[in-house]
Amino acid sequence: MTVLHHQVPIQKYHGTGNDFIVVDATESVPDRPAFATTYCDRETGVSHERSPRTGADGVLFLSLEPRYSPPRVVMTLVQPDGSIAAMCGNGARVAAAWAAERTGATELMIDTPAGTRRATIDGDDVTIEMGVPAFAPRAVPLSRDTELIEEAVEGLTVTAVNTGVPHAVALVDDVDAVDLDAVAPAVRYADAFPEGANVTLGSRVDDDDATPRFRQRTYERGVEGETRSCGTGAVAVAAVAKRLGRLDGHDAVTVSPPGGDLRITVPDDGPATLAGPAEREFADELETVVRSP
C-alpha cells in the first residue's frame, strides 16, 4: 500500500464567531472524520495569523452545482468529534457566502441533511430559511409521546425544540449566571433525548431598542463545549420564547450569542429565518493522507 500526503486547499470562515474550515467536496479527503478531529482541535488544529482562534467548530464539505438557478450547494458538516450535523444555521450561511463568491449569485439553495434551505446575500450579510421549528416528540426527537415544555431535565428547566437539530432551551434571568459547562452535559445526554440535544440558554434584555433582544449561550452537541455562536440555537431561543408567550407577532428578534448579533424571525405561517454576517478569514492548505494499493 502506498501512503501519499496530499495537500488540500481550504478556506476559513466564521459567522458571528462560529468558525468553520471550508473544503470543496471535489477535493480528496478519504477520512473526513479524522480530518475534522485533527484540524478542529482548539489547541493543535488549524491556525493562521489572520485568525484569532486555533481550530474550528467544524469542517464544511461543500459541493457547488452552478447549473441550477438559483445555484445549489450540497453541504455536509463534520463536527470536531467526527459526527455529521443535520443542520447548522451559521454553517449554512457560510456555505452561501462561499458559493456567492464563486457564482456572483445573491440567492442560493443550500442542500442539508435536514432539507433544502434558501439563502439570500446582501454584502457580508446572509439570510437563510431555517424551516419551521418543531416541538412534536417525534420531530425533536424525544423518548416519549408528549411535548417537553418547561420541564426539569437533569436540574435545568428546559423546552425541547428542533430547529434543524434538537435543542433543550432554558429561558433564564441571566445567561451568565449559569455554569453552562457544569450543567449542560447531563442535559445533552439525558434519557429524554435519544439522539442527544444541544443545550441553549436565553435571557431577555430590557433596553430601549424597539426590537426584542435576547442573549444566548449554547453548548453544542458534537463540539461538546460552548461555542461563540449557534444559529440553530438562536432560532430555538426565539421559537421557545414565542411558544411560551414571551414574544408576539412576526417581528424580528435580535439574539446575541457571545460572537455577535443575529436577527431571527419565527412567523406563524412559514419557516423561521436567521440573518447575520458571514466572513472569510483566510485561505491555506492542510495535509491529509491518501492510501492507495
C-alpha positions in Angstrom: 0.0 0.0 0.0 1.2 3.5 -0.9 0.7 6.3 1.5 0.5 9.8 0.0 0.5 13.0 1.9 -1.9 15.2 -0.1 -2.3 19.0 0.4 -6.0 20.1 0.5 -6.9 23.7 -0.3 -9.1 25.1 2.4 -10.7 28.4 3.5 -11.6 29.5 7.0 -14.9 31.4 7.5 -16.9 32.4 10.5 -20.5 33.5 11.2 -20.6 35.7 14.4 -17.7 33.7 15.7 -19.0 30.2 14.8 -16.0 29.2 12.7 -15.6 26.6 10.0 -12.9 25.1 7.8 -14.4 25.0 4.3 -13.3 22.3 1.8 -14.5 21.9 -1.8 -16.1 18.5 -1.8 -14.3 17.7 -5.1 -11.0 17.5 -3.1 -9.9 14.1 -2.0 -10.3 13.7 1.8 -10.7 10.0 2.3 -11.2 10.1 6.1 -13.4 13.1 6.8 -13.9 12.4 10.5 -10.2 12.2 11.1 -9.6 15.4 9.1 -12.2 17.2 11.2 -10.9 15.9 14.5 -7.4 16.8 13.7 -7.9 20.3 12.4 -10.8 21.5 14.6 -8.8 20.9 17.8 -8.7 24.1 19.7 -5.1 23.6 20.9 -3.4 21.9 18.0 -5.7 22.4 15.0 -5.5 24.8 12.0 -4.1 28.2 12.8 -3.2 31.3 10.8 -2.0 34.9 11.6 -5.3 36.2 10.1 -7.5 34.2 12.5 -7.8 34.9 16.3 -8.5 31.3 17.1 -6.9 27.9 16.7 -9.1 25.1 15.4 -12.7 25.3 14.3 -16.3 24.4 15.2 -16.4 22.0 12.2 -15.5 21.3 8.6 -17.9 22.2 5.8 -17.5 20.0 2.8 -19.3 21.9 0.0 -20.3 20.8 -3.5 -21.4 23.6 -5.8 -23.9 22.9 -8.5 -24.0 26.2 -10.5 -26.0 24.8 -13.4 -29.2 25.2 -11.3 -31.0 28.5 -11.0 -30.5 29.6 -8.3 -27.2 27.8 -7.8 -27.3 24.9 -5.3 -24.7 23.9 -2.7 -24.7 20.4 -1.1 -23.5 20.9 2.5 -22.0 18.3 4.8 -20.9 19.5 8.2 -18.4 17.2 10.0 -18.1 18.2 13.6 -15.0 18.1 15.8 -16.0 14.7 17.2 -16.3 13.3 13.7 -20.1 13.2 13.6 -22.2 14.8 10.9 -24.7 17.5 11.9 -28.0 17.5 10.1 -28.2 21.3 10.1 -26.2 24.3 11.2 -27.6 27.8 10.7 -24.3 29.7 10.7 -22.6 26.9 8.7 -25.4 27.2 6.0 -24.8 31.0 6.0 -21.1 30.4 5.5 -21.9 27.9 2.7 -24.0 30.5 1.0 -21.2 33.2 1.3 -18.7 30.7 -0.1 -20.9 29.9 -3.1 -21.8 33.5 -3.7 -18.1 34.4 -4.1 -17.8 31.8 -6.8 -21.0 32.5 -8.7 -21.9 36.1 -8.0 -25.4 34.9 -7.1 -27.4 36.8 -4.4 -29.8 33.8 -4.0 -28.8 30.2 -3.4 -30.2 26.9 -2.3 -28.4 25.0 0.4 -29.0 21.2 0.5 -28.5 19.8 4.0 -29.4 16.5 5.6 -32.3 18.5 7.3 -33.7 19.7 4.0 -33.1 22.4 1.4 -32.8 25.9 2.7 -33.0 29.2 0.6 -30.3 31.8 1.3 -30.1 35.4 0.2 -26.9 37.5 0.1 -26.6 41.3 0.8 -22.9 42.1 1.0 -21.5 40.3 4.1 -25.0 39.7 5.4 -26.6 36.3 4.7 -30.2 35.3 5.5 -31.2 31.7 5.5 -34.5 30.0 5.9 -34.4 27.5 8.8 -37.6 25.6 8.4 -40.5 25.5 10.9 -39.4 24.9 14.5 -40.9 21.6 15.7 -41.9 20.8 19.2 -43.5 17.4 18.4 -41.9 14.5 20.2 -41.0 12.5 17.0 -39.5 15.7 15.4 -37.2 16.7 18.3 -36.9 13.6 18.9 -37.9 12.7 22.4 -38.2 9.3 24.1 -41.8 10.0 24.9 -45.1 10.7 23.2 -45.8 14.2 24.7 -44.1 17.5 24.1 -41.4 18.7 26.6 -42.4 22.2 27.6 -40.7 23.9 30.6 -39.9 20.8 32.5 -36.9 20.0 34.7 -34.3 17.8 32.9 -31.3 16.9 35.0 -31.8 20.0 37.1 -32.4 22.5 34.3 -35.9 23.7 33.3 -36.0 23.3 29.5 -38.3 23.3 26.5 -37.4 20.9 23.7 -37.5 22.1 20.0 -35.9 21.0 16.8 -34.7 23.9 14.6 -32.8 21.6 12.2 -31.2 19.8 15.2 -32.6 19.2 18.7 -32.2 21.9 21.4 -33.1 21.9 25.0 -33.7 25.6 25.7 -33.8 27.2 29.1 -35.0 30.8 29.4 -33.3 32.2 32.4 -32.9 35.6 34.1 -29.2 35.9 33.2 -27.3 33.5 30.9 -24.0 34.4 32.6 -25.3 33.3 36.0 -25.5 29.7 34.8 -22.4 27.5 34.8 -23.1 26.0 31.4 -20.2 23.7 31.2 -21.3 22.2 34.5 -25.0 21.7 33.8 -25.1 21.1 30.1 -23.5 17.6 29.7 -26.1 15.9 31.8 -28.9 17.5 29.8 -27.2 16.9 26.5 -27.1 13.1 27.3 -30.4 12.9 29.2 -32.6 9.9 28.6 -35.3 12.3 27.3 -33.2 12.9 24.1 -32.4 9.6 22.4 -30.2 11.3 19.8 -28.8 13.9 22.3 -29.5 17.6 22.4 -27.8 20.9 22.2 -28.3 22.9 25.4 -29.1 26.5 24.9 -29.7 29.4 27.4 -31.6 32.6 26.6 -32.3 35.7 28.7 -34.4 38.7 27.7 -32.6 42.0 27.6 -34.6 45.0 28.6 -33.3 48.1 26.8 -34.6 51.0 24.7 -34.4 49.1 21.4 -37.8 48.6 19.8 -36.6 45.1 18.6 -36.9 42.4 21.3 -33.4 41.2 22.3 -32.2 38.0 23.9 -28.7 37.0 25.0 -27.8 33.4 24.1 -25.3 30.7 25.1 -25.1 27.2 23.6 -23.3 24.0 24.5 -23.2 22.2 21.1 -23.6 18.5 20.6 -20.7 17.3 18.5 -18.5 20.1 19.6 -19.0 19.0 23.2 -18.5 22.5 24.6 -19.8 26.1 24.4 -19.4 27.8 21.0 -19.1 31.5 20.2 -22.4 31.3 18.3 -25.0 28.8 17.3 -27.6 29.7 14.6 -30.0 26.9 15.3 -29.7 27.8 18.9 -30.6 31.4 18.3 -33.7 30.3 16.3 -34.5 27.9 19.2 -34.4 30.8 21.7 -36.8 32.9 19.6 -39.1 29.9 18.9 -39.3 28.9 22.6 -39.9 32.5 23.7 -42.7 32.7 21.3 -44.2 29.3 22.3 -44.1 30.4 26.0 -45.9 33.7 25.2 -42.9 35.9 25.8 -42.8 37.2 22.2 -45.6 38.3 20.0 -46.2 38.6 16.2 -43.9 38.2 13.2 -41.4 40.9 14.2 -37.7 40.3 14.0 -35.9 39.3 17.3 -32.2 40.1 17.9 -30.5 37.1 19.6 -26.9 37.8 20.8 -24.5 34.9 21.4 -21.0 35.9 22.5 -19.8 36.2 18.9 -22.3 38.9 17.8 -25.9 39.7 16.9 -28.2 37.5 14.8 -31.6 38.5 13.5 -34.4 35.9 13.8 -38.0 35.7 12.6 -40.4 33.0 13.6 -43.6 33.6 11.7 -46.8 31.7 12.4 -47.3 30.5 8.8 -43.8 29.9 7.4 -40.2 29.0 8.0 -38.1 30.8 10.5 -35.2 32.9 9.2 -31.7 33.5 10.5 -29.7 36.6 9.4 -26.2 37.9 10.2 -22.7 38.3 8.8 -20.6 35.6 7.3 -16.9 36.4 6.7 -13.9 34.8 5.2 -10.7 34.8 7.3 -8.1 33.2 5.2 -7.1 30.5 2.6 -4.5 27.9 3.2 -3.6 24.2 2.5 -3.9 21.3 5.0 -2.3 17.9 4.7 -4.4 14.7 4.5 -3.4 11.1 4.0 -4.4 9.2 0.8 -3.8 5.5 0.8 -3.7 3.5 -2.5 -3.0 -0.2 -3.3 
